[in-house]
Amino acid sequence: MRILYITRKFPPSIGGMQRQSYEFYNALKEKEEVFLVSWGHSQKFLPFFLAIAAVKGAYHILRHKADVVQVGDMVLAPLGFMFKLFFRRTVFAMSHGKDTYFNNALYQYCIPGFAKRLDGIICVSDFLKQVLVSRGLDPGKLFVVNNGMNAADYTEIRDKIAAVNEIELKYGIDLENKKIILSVSRLVKRKGLSHFVKNIFPHIVKGVPDAVLLLAGEDAGRETRKEKDAITEIAKRLNIDNRVFFLGNIRDRGLLGRIYSISDVLIMPNIVVKGESEGFGIVALEASVSRVPVIAFSVGGIPDAVKNGENGILVKKGDNDGFAQAVERILIDEKTRMDLGNKAREFVKKNYDWNVLMNRYVEILKKARGSRRVT
């Protein structure tokens, strides 16, 4: 197959979707011939990119005979429909998260309407598939292919003492003999971090007096500043502010790998926020391949990334006591932590490696193309 891949989120811009788009493209071109049209700049200029993508896409279809068009997310469904309408190509879109459940009446009126006319939607979680079914899309056109990762990018850090020293020096914090709880996420309400600090972390501290919380992730912008201020205020009021440390946005993947390596557990205490949800949760895979167990609320698409007993523990939505107990168990029981961490790394390598996922993706496209020819 010759595949035209169009994405509006791609390096050099920074973000989880950008990284996934980059890795998806590189994995796919190992399997098939791929022509890339990408945008690695601000989304403010998206209309400009759409015009470029329309011209470049038409060129690749006419000049290089691309026979499948894959657009990077639901926002680009109208562009995909244009290629299907004018060039009679097999066209797929992807469903990542906010692009699917964005709570805007005009968006939800237009985007699903165009998506229904495509040949298929690749959903990164079963949760997103169900969201699209609830909005009237044909289940027969919806396929689940989870986000993936390259385990080789996360080499194991052997000298953890050196890693601890580096992080202590960089951030001016004391981590000696501490039990480290880690969060890697944007500081926004739906990630549940202010909820965790208020309702769960104090109970953990009672059972594990040497526990500390490291918060790595974007803290710029109005929404993230508001959440950071809320976390700071709650921690001070509860007299646990000496246990909560903000690391900011970490662009250095090597540094992030060292932070994973010194952590005992990754938390994903997501809460339900109207119009928003977690589409998948790639950080769960990053932690798992770094041998760090994950404790998460069973919310949105997280159950596609965290499998109970395989790479972490899923806790029923809203069960704060159960979440605290699960974290405490991992922090206190070193054997349980190590056993689950080792199991998590192998589980991710076996089930979320890009090579495994690409085989499924290519099979879906070939079947879709075959069905179009028959009809």
Secondary structure, DSSP 8 states (H G I E B T S, - for coil): -EEEEEES--TTS-SHHHHHHHHHHHHHTTTSEEEEEE--S-GGGHHHHHHHHHHHHHHHHHHH---EEEESSGGGHHHHHHHHHHH--EEEEEE-SHHHH---HHHHHHHHHHHTTSSEEEESSHHHHHHHHHTT--GGGEEE----B-GGGS---S-HHHHHHHHHHHHT---TT-EEEEEES---GGG-HHHHHHHTHHHHHHH-TTEEEEEES---SHHHHHHHHHHHHHHHHTT-GGGEEEEE----HHHHHHHHHH-SEEEE----BTTB--S--HHHHHHHHTT--EEEE--TTHHHH--BTTTEEEE-TT-HHHHHHHHHHHHH-HHHHHHHHHHHHHHHHHHSBHHHHHHHHHHHHHHHHHHHHH-
